[in-house]
């Protein structure tokens, strides 16, 4: 029978079956590897999308909660006014024109009045002189301009009050300015 003995023929068939099963295992292994790679690739794409979504969410949240530089400046001025208030000489001090019941059209004039008045303040003790002068200098640098403003009041038209009342009025003005610019 063609030079093969029965035992060699059986061996040949056995080897062919072994090769076939190995080849089939390799193909199925190749298919499962391809499927796994495709699965992981899909998962990576999903993870990338999730990371990008999280980053966008985080950034947008930060933008919404972050204060503008102007708002931060207003808060710094308010803090310095409170610092001055704790150090100011209130007894036997000069009374100052204090703008009150401010209208939106007179805010710039009121700021100017407060800036003029703050220069007349004195510290309660000489030990606080340097910190007091620094706080007054910072508050004095504040500017507020409203191009549409037309105010009929002058600084002298406002009632005179004690330095602490004057500073409370200035702090209230800063809160009003901050509210106007944050909306």
C-alpha positions in Angstrom: 0.0 0.0 0.0 2.2 2.7 -1.3 5.2 2.1 0.9 3.4 2.7 4.1 2.9 0.1 6.7 -0.3 0.1 8.7 1.5 1.2 11.8 3.3 4.0 9.9 0.0 5.0 8.3 -1.6 5.2 11.7 1.3 7.2 13.0 1.0 9.5 10.1 -2.8 10.0 10.7 -2.1 10.5 14.4 0.5 13.2 13.6 -1.9 14.9 11.2 -4.6 14.9 13.8 -2.1 16.4 16.3 -1.1 19.1 13.8 -4.7 19.8 13.1 -5.7 20.1 16.7 -2.7 22.3 17.4 -3.6 24.4 14.4 -7.2 24.6 15.6 -6.1 25.5 19.1 -3.8 28.2 17.6 -6.6 29.6 15.6 -9.0 29.6 18.5 -6.2 31.1 20.7 -5.6 33.7 18.0 -9.3 34.5 17.8 -9.6 34.8 21.6 -6.5 37.0 21.7 -7.9 39.2 19.0 -11.2 39.4 20.8 -9.4 40.3 24.1 -7.4 42.9 22.3 -10.5 44.4 20.8 -12.2 44.3 24.2 -9.3 46.1 25.9 -9.1 48.6 23.1 -12.8 49.4 23.5 -12.3 49.7 27.3 -9.4 52.0 26.8 -11.5 54.2 24.6 -14.2 54.2 27.2 -11.7 55.1 29.9 -10.3 57.9 27.8 -13.7 59.3 27.3 -14.4 59.0 31.1 -11.2 60.8 31.9 -11.9 63.6 29.4 -15.4 64.0 30.8 -14.1 64.1 34.4 -11.4 66.7 33.4 -14.0 68.9 31.7 -16.4 68.6 34.6 -13.6 69.5 37.1 -12.4 72.4 35.0 -15.9 73.8 34.4 -16.6 73.5 38.1 -13.4 75.4 38.9 -14.2 78.1 36.5 -17.7 78.6 37.9 -16.5 78.7 41.5 -13.4 80.8 41.0 -13.7 84.4 41.9 -12.8 87.1 39.4 -9.7 89.2 40.2 -12.0 92.2 40.7 -14.0 90.3 43.3 -10.8 89.3 45.1 -9.7 92.9 45.1 -12.9 94.0 46.6 -12.6 91.4 49.3 -9.0 92.5 50.0 -10.2 96.1 50.3 -13.0 95.1 52.7 -10.5 93.2 54.9 -8.1 96.2 55.0 -11.0 98.5 56.0 -11.8 96.1 58.9 -8.1 96.1 59.8 -8.0 99.9 59.8 -11.2 99.9 61.9 -9.5 97.8 64.6 -6.5 100.2 64.7 -8.2 103.6 64.2 -8.3 106.3 66.8 -12.0 106.9 67.5 -12.0 109.1 70.6 -11.2 112.8 70.1 -10.8 112.2 66.4 -12.0 114.4 63.6 -15.5 113.7 62.3 -15.6 112.7 58.6 -18.2 113.2 55.9 -19.7 109.7 55.5 -21.7 108.9 52.3 -24.9 106.9 53.2 -28.0 105.6 51.3 -26.0 105.5 48.1 -27.7 105.5 44.8 -26.1 103.5 41.9 -25.2 106.7 40.1 -23.2 108.2 43.0 -20.9 105.2 43.8 -17.8 106.8 42.2 -18.3 110.0 44.1 -18.8 108.1 47.3 -15.6 106.2 46.7 -13.7 109.5 46.2 -15.2 110.8 49.4 -14.1 107.8 51.4 -10.6 107.9 49.9 -10.3 111.5 50.9 -11.6 110.8 54.4 -9.4 107.8 55.0 -6.3 110.0 54.6 -7.4 111.9 57.7 -7.6 108.9 60.0 -5.1 108.4 62.7 -4.0 105.1 64.5 -5.0 104.6 68.1 -1.5 103.8 69.1 1.9 104.6 67.7 2.8 100.9 67.8 0.3 100.2 65.1 1.5 103.1 62.9 3.3 101.1 60.2 0.5 98.5 59.7 -2.1 101.3 59.8 -0.2 103.3 57.2 0.2 100.2 54.9 -3.6 99.4 55.2 -4.5 103.0 54.4 -2.1 103.0 51.4 -3.7 99.8 50.0 -7.3 101.1 50.4 -6.3 104.5 49.0 -5.2 102.8 45.7 -8.7 101.5 45.1 -10.4 103.2 42.1 -13.9 103.0 40.9 -15.1 104.7 37.8 -18.6 104.7 36.3 -18.6 106.5 32.9 -22.3 107.0 33.0 -22.3 108.5 36.5 -23.7 111.9 37.2 -24.0 112.6 40.9 -25.3 115.9 42.3 -23.9 115.2 45.8 -20.5 116.4 47.0 -18.5 115.0 49.8 -19.3 117.9 52.0 -23.1 117.3 51.5 -22.9 114.1 53.6 -23.2 114.0 57.4 -20.1 113.9 59.5 -19.5 110.8 61.6 -16.9 109.2 63.8 -14.0 107.3 62.2 -15.5 103.9 63.1 -18.9 104.8 61.6 -17.1 106.2 58.6 -15.2 102.9 58.0 -18.5 100.9 58.4 -20.0 103.1 55.7 -17.0 102.5 53.5 -17.2 98.7 54.1 -20.9 98.8 53.1 -20.1 100.7 50.0 -17.5 98.1 49.0 -20.1 95.3 49.6 -22.5 97.2 47.3 -19.8 97.7 44.6 -18.9 94.0 44.9 -22.6 92.9 44.5 -23.0 95.1 41.4 -19.9 93.7 39.7 -20.6 90.1 40.6 -24.1 90.1 39.0 
